[in-house]
């Protein structure tokens, strides 16, 4: 398979070289002078030259039979060409396939004329070639080469790796089967079968060399017109052959090979006759214009040729002018090929964006989509593209023998899932295709819970699920798109940043942007301290005496170093900083705190803590580990210990807002803002008993940035702990000094959701994607940017509160303008009155 894939990729990547070389060989073959040296004078070259003893005048029955054969060949060729139309283009890919077949015919005729002059007398060779040439194989190659998601070379390479072995076996079997006719003893039939075998071999060679290059070139030209890679129904599972059929073919090939070996082994009589024939010298016959003679005989007016010419012209006219233009699309519910059935009224065209005139009302658009959108109906002409369901026993045997389900159809995979042979959560793994796994899970779940209409509204295409597997989510059925806006420029430590924020709360981005504008080029100054991530297992000793002994043992520096070595050995980046111990009777809470580089580090610390406990148990075998996390960490819960001792990154940002900016941008003054901050953020939060809530709305900015950059959104519970301070400053006491202190900001730039495409892009926008040059460099910079964004948002909201602008801004930015109280058919634009 790898050899075929490499060969196909080579042909696709060097398409011009392969095509030029093929054309050069064609030109050479066409220009070779047909000689009959060493042959009898009555044997002749050229398709129109009759050889005595081999071709007599047609009898009536013979003419009828050959006319039927020729018509069958033309109809079969038309059928194959029509199939090519369904791939992508009516003409481009058809020309590629037809030209490939024509090249095979020219090569075959050239070789026949050069080496077997008696074969050149078969005037029905073109029709015979049309019957043996496998144009459908080219169609399958095209479908496979245009459906994968890699670059063009890898697509064609993958297609040839799947089709190459099957094509080789099919060609071998066909040659052996047709070659049996050469044992009949009938001269004309023997020569026709010999020509057919030669045509099969040449067509196979062209298929594995010239056709991949031609396909790659045509795909490059067609890719600019439409994207067919994402919705192509022809998948790798459709290309993999049935193992049972392959075994039957191999057995037939072996049997036919034995027939040929026993029938064609030369006897002594044959050798004597061959020696006698070679001892005679024959003079070559005089050659006239072979090509002209061929044309004259081909177009001589006779009944059989008249029938052939009429049929050929009719097929050409029908294909060009009267061929029904069918739109083939994919029903994404089951990924089967369907035909678009248009209604009588004009409708939107599939594959194009819905475009409406500027004056088109919303209700008109909705009714147009509901009433006139093309409907999908199964088509019998494409039913063969949709795999038929095999019996359960056979499907289960294929699954167990191959170890995956890549060769099974969708319906067969669903059947195995429903019978509990395949766990629903392992679909991506057994199918070796994350997108197909998600699609089938959607189908199964929606059918099981009768939620087909709702699941259809959940998007799932155009997403890289390979990055989600074993990292971010399980049992995936789609994704939820969240709008991403930007606030800025926000100047932090002398550098301007564009801050991406993912949110569904209107006015949040606008408010943060106003705060960044008020800060201006003077910017925000930040300091970051890498506190480290924590994990606190709960362990229980037999009694309080043993608990005290364990605590005293850990307080010993040498013993602590043993624990630290065990902890640090589990990671290249995790470095234990402290073991803080909480006591509750005979239960100890060992709060391991460790730096984790640019990762948020929960998994690192958990792994290190588990290994450290194993070492500790060697000295205290009577210790029982109750839980790896005893809530003394504390993770995803508001806790005073995080507010006091810190967790993750401790960040402090400061800035000074001039009186001019306060007046012109925030429409407020320093004294009013400082007074509001004291009453709201300090006194109000204290009265409410809030832990870490001495701020206006830090969680808004933290969550928006967490979602945009792939952080754990649930950790905003502790990461949003913030103390906002505002003081009057300046010579005239009309400037405002603002600080934001966030002691437990838990962020990372590697691992988790940071690997996803969109989140990775937002990290790249901020310049903190991946690991930094120094450990924790990028994660510390991300923490400072989040804190600075919180400061900008705090400024804007506080100013809105003192000016009573909060409600007005939310009415403007955070209210739907669609009257949801009306009926579904009444979707006129209405703005609610304030």
Protein Blocks (a to p, Z undefined) as FASTA:
>chain_A
ZZmmmmmmmmmmmmmmmmmmmmmmmmmmmmpccdfehiafkbcedjklccehkaccddfk
lmmmmmmmmmmmmmmmmmmmmmmmmmmpmklmmmmmmmmmmmmmmmmmmmmmmmmmmlmm
mmklmmmmmmmpcfklmmmmmmmmmmbmbdfklmmmmmmmmmmmmmmmmmmmmmmmmmmm
mmnopaklmmmmmmmmmmmmmmmmmmmmmmmmmmmmmmmmmmmmpccklmpcbdfklmpc
cfklmmmmmmmmmmmmmmmmmmmpccfklmmmmmmmmmpccdddddddfklmmmmmmmpc
cfklmmmmmmmmmmmmmmmmmoccddddddfklopacdddddfbdcddehiacdddfklc
fklmmmmmmmmgccddddfklmmmpccdddfklmmmmmmmnopaklpcfklmmmmmmnop
acfklmmmmnopaklmmmmmmmmmmmmnopmkmmmmpcfehiafklmgoklbghiabdcd
dddddeddddeehiacddddddfbehklmmmmmmmmmnomnopadddddfbpcddddddd
fblklmmmmmmmmmpmklmmmmmmmmmmmpckbccfbdcdddehjaccddddddehjano
lmmmmmmmmmmmmmmmmmmmmbccfbfbgolmpghiacfklmmnoghjaddddddddfkl
mmmmnopafklmmmmmmmmmmmmmmmnopghiacfblmmmmmmmmmmnopafklmmmmmg
ccdddddedjkopaccdddddfbbccdfeehjllpmklmmmmmmnopgcjdfbghklmmm
mmmmmmmmmmmmmmmmmmmmmnopmmmmmmmmmccfbdfkbcfklccdcdddZZ
